[in-house]
Amino acid sequence: MTNILPRKDVVIIGLGWTGSILANELADEGLDVLAIERGPWRDTGTDFNIGYVQDELRYGIRRDLFLQPAVEAMTMRNNVSQTALPIRDYGSFLPGNGVGGAGVHWNGHTWRFWDSDFEIHSKLTERYGAARLEGLQLQDWGITGAEIEPYYDRFEYLAGISGKAGNINGKIQSGGNPFESSRSRDYPLPPMQMTYAPTLFAEGARSIGWHPFPTPSANLSEAYVNPLGVAMGQCTFCGFCERFGCANYSKASAQTTILPVLMKKKNFQLRTDSEVLHIDLDKSGKMARGVTYVDSSGVEFYQPADMVLVCAFGLHNTRLMMLSGIGKIYDPQTGEGTIGRNYAYQTVSGAQFFFDDKNFNPFIAAGALGQTVDDFNGDAFDHGPLDFVGGAGINCLPSNGRPIATRPVPPGTPRWGSQWKKATVSAYKSTMSLFSQGSSYPTSYNHLDLDPTYKDRFGRPLMRITFDFPDNDLRMSHYVSDRMVELGNALGGRETVVPKLKKGWDALAYQTTHNTGGVVMGNDPRTSAVNRYLQSWDVPNVFVVGASAFAHNAGKNPTGTVGALAFWAADAIRNQYLRNPGTALVSA
Amino acid sequence: MRHSLALLVTTAMCAVLSPWSASAADQADQISRGQYQAILGDCAACHTKPGGQPLAGGAPLETPFGPLVPPNITPDLETGIGSWTAEEFKTMMRTGIGHGGKRLYPAMPYPAYTKMSDRDVSDLWQYLTTVQPVKNEVEANQLPFPFNIRFSLFGWNLLNFTEGTYQADPSRSDEWNRGAYLVTGAGHCSTCHTPKSIMGADQEGQFLKGSSLQGWYAPDITGGNHTGIGSWTSDDIVTYLKTGVGTKTIASGPMAEAIENSTSRMEDADLAAIATYLKSLPDDSKATSTALPANDPRMIAGQAIYRDNCSACHSADGKGAMPLFPALSGNQIVQQGSPETPAHLVLFGSQGAQTDARPTNPSMPSLAWRLSDKQVADVLTYVRNSWGNAAPAVTESDIKKTMESR
């Protein structure tokens, strides 16, 4: 039996970054807001206790903060000719779980996508001709960089991002990223103090004519009080960011930036340990009536609401739309349907430079402490003579020197025994690691849909991921790997190791949790699931917010753009939608 | 509560055209002033249960004599104070003798409220008659024999209680007198901050010099520099009471509640008056502490524990990082005669006060699970005797006592 609850103005599914931002904005608007979160309540003092949070085995290896496959698994395959099998242990990517979502355990790299990203199809066609984009399913986002700029700014000031602007109102700033799009003002805090590895990386990069700059970081360089009045602390360089919650209030998350204010609001309520099964539609199928969820004791509730905001992790957003029957599921054979379309990932590759005479003290670190080179990212360079589009940031971000997992050794070293121990001792302090954060461009065949065989604990079909690295992206990655070799040679270490990314994505080894697309935004309802305001084309009182809206993934971490889109959607709801609720902000 | 008041005020304003208009407007004014008296007196601190209906009865107060439960003071006829008259209320506030001649236990701070003016008491009464009546039977007296015999309070009052409204000191400024009136009257600061005799009465000559309370230590708030607030400017005090965050410290424990419910909602002029008065209280402490030498074994052990467990937030030099991480260097709360508050913070953790101006309310995590009593004692000894701090060493038995207080 389903229990029927009193109506709410707004139901938000998932209380991570986007859910918190939207909840706070709409509560300020005076609406009665309820957030329903699948995982537990989490707060700094109780859950990221300074006394035990730096437990690598518990959090880093056993992944205590993450979604467990028993709660929700997914199936995966590389192409449509294969039969997908369940991911029984999340490895390649690690979805978050609980209040704060993946924003709890991130490293804190906080990027803006460039103006050329939001109009990627138009700009690349203009520059290189339509033929260059063949085999890719690139499309414009329906917004411009200038439109989204103020919302990036709001996110950066909310989160206390530490960095150096490279372009303020069209003027290039020395010390910043000269390739970034124009911004209205600098970051709220100066860059973090650099450790030795990124300092040396920057020297080497400059020596070969590149333009290194401090990576914009959500690990705070100084104490900060954000516009909501919430105070954050200066990062202590403990080196426990990714996979961990921050005990020092130094890493931006919903917990450290919004929740202290949001949780006190009388018109906001949170229900944790409650999983939304689906969004309920009225008889016409054109309006949402609310959501159905199950609490931790298995009791089912129907929660009526005037508006539903889907704010879970991008992959979960896509699946919820499918399970709710909103829009049509994408079919790679016909190209019809939009839910599950333009799924993209991130094209990541690494490099290790082994030195004999350096001591990098890798344990003095923070998740986003380092330097980046964007000379080969996005549209920063001429692809005319090249055989691909897109690019990658080259990053020296030595985020940790943790004892279990950070054990760099040169190729050919035995994997155990005295030789391995010897190599570990010699390489631990003297190895510089880089990675290239590459763009991932959509194709007609990479997509998400529902698995025909495997079901979750409630009997709902699992989501099926069909993905492999497109040839374009592999060519891009190899090109950037060659650049990293150049840098390694310039730095003159003993050994430069730059393995190249191969076809055949697998779900085992960790690569990145930057899964994008599935419910993409755009101006054409045939190729996008939500309009430019992230409002469903099919059910206008449903908004879907997150990386699920990305029409492609750039060579940058997604969180900055996710935050900006949340503020952008909140603004559209507050200033446009609420004047005439239940109607489409853009006519199809 | 605010809503019902707003409604009343609106009703009163609508009545402007009616023959009763003048009295209605006056009444609205009076109720509004009475609500402010309830804030000054922090009635809700005791009479509202956490998460409960406003003023419908509080959580039990653990006194050295046994539990007392703050009664329902909503105007419910049967279970609240709905059947009281204004005169009975005034008598109770003045003398501790309630409806039907029943004597109140001095957990109800009538020894302070007796100082309130007739007008303020009458305003408060008017306000209390307007709050939402709630039916909630409370048995206030849950004391064991012989303390449950209310007549014993007759003797207590004879020995410990002086009735009478506040008498202004004409040699002092109006601001000082306002401060004295608030601190000794409605604000009833001495209920927590003045040490108590074996009978539970304020100790002679120890006014606001600090006292143990529910496993915490309500610190010395007289004008002394070492343990008192002599080194605080008036602005520092006002900011602390308004926001919960001072220049070096963040309110926690019972004071966080007092700030959230009461002082953060007081008028700035009243906070300034309180500051003026407190700073004028003489520093006549005879004992001055000298810091333990750094080579004391407890100091050496304490420093190592501090570096490992505390310095990431409170910094190696004890300066902290306000407004998030309190400074320990020069912070009076760590240098009180009793180490109960810092011991409580280390053992159980705490969440700071949350106010509109300072919404973060950061947490001090509990460290009891990973530090032995000896380690807690040593690290507190170190904190109390470093960076210019000086206070008696902390012993394992001090820590055990705090551990058992909960």
Interface residues (C-beta under 8 A of the other chain):
Chain A: D43 T44 G45 T46 N49 I50 G51 Y52 A223 V225 L228 G229 V230 A231 M232 G233 Q234 T236 C238 A247 N248 Y249 P260 V261 K264
Chain B: N309 A312 C313 A321 P323 L324 F325 G349 Q351 Q354 D356 A357 R358 P359 T360 N361 P362 S363 M364 P365 S366 L367 W369 R370
